[in-house]
Amino acid sequence: MRFLFASFAIVLLLTGCTKIDLKASIEKTVSLIKEGNLAEADKAITPCLPAAEKTPKILVLAALAKANNENKKDFLAIIKQAEELYKDSNDSQSLTLLGRACLEAKEYETAIAFLEQSMLIEPNNIYTVSLLINAEYKSYDSIRRYSMKNRYFKLAQRFDELEKSMQYYNLSALIQVNNPTFDSQDAKQKSQVNQKLMSARSIDDKDPTTLLNLAVANDVFFKNKSRAYGLYELYLEAVKLLPPDNTQQDKVKRRMTVLKPEI
């Protein structure tokens, strides 16, 4: 599950730039990342890398731009440098985005390290905890996931503001479907997940995160292609009201292209 808070966090990385040319390059990179044009974002930020020691946030943008590259060599070099420059950092925002980049690159243990460091600084950040839960699930094999399933749920429950909130219901559904014992053919289990997501939707029926989670649940787990398609449409309509997060929008549009002939 992904939250849309990332767009806001990326924009705030501009704070502190002092050189006009560097600022322009970073602004261009931020714009390209938000558009989902990671290849061009990579090209835009790479010339800035020599300045990373004085402006470490360049590494954050470079990591986000390179996270999905097939050749991981450059990405891992960026992360190694970031680990050194951010080892004593109190910049929770940058640490969270580094964790997000590592999660997208399937470097789960490194993602966990960045996210846990971020949570030490800002322990009530819902976006960070959602990424951490996702990274922890993906980092463990099935047996270890099952043995530690209660830890993940307690991690979500730590946040009082999550209780009975959209985030709480979304996280609870995410935890259930990622449990290796989850059986998508079991009507009771499917109903439980659907009920949690519908509870989130009852709080705000236009919340993009909930709509996207419902769409994916119907698409991947419930195999209800028609309902999934309709929910993807509602998601695209909902994000028009927010700053663009076109990486998600592009993925949704591509998936809808595949689903359309099937419904």
Buried (B, 14 or more C-beta within 10 A) or exposed (E): BBBBBBBEBBBEBBEEBEEEEBBEBBBBBBBBBBBBBBEBBBBBBBEBBEBBEEBBBBBBBBBBBBBBBEEBEBBBBBBEBBBEBBEEBEBBBBBBBBBBBBBBBEBBEBBBBBBBBBBEBBEEBBBBBBBBBBBBBBBBEEEEBEEEBEEBBEBBBEBEEBEEBBBBBBBBBBBBBBBEEBEEEEEEBBEBBBEBBBBBBEBBEEBBBBBBBBBBBBBEBBEBBEBBBBBBBBBBEBBEEEEBBBBBBEBBEEBBEEBEEEE
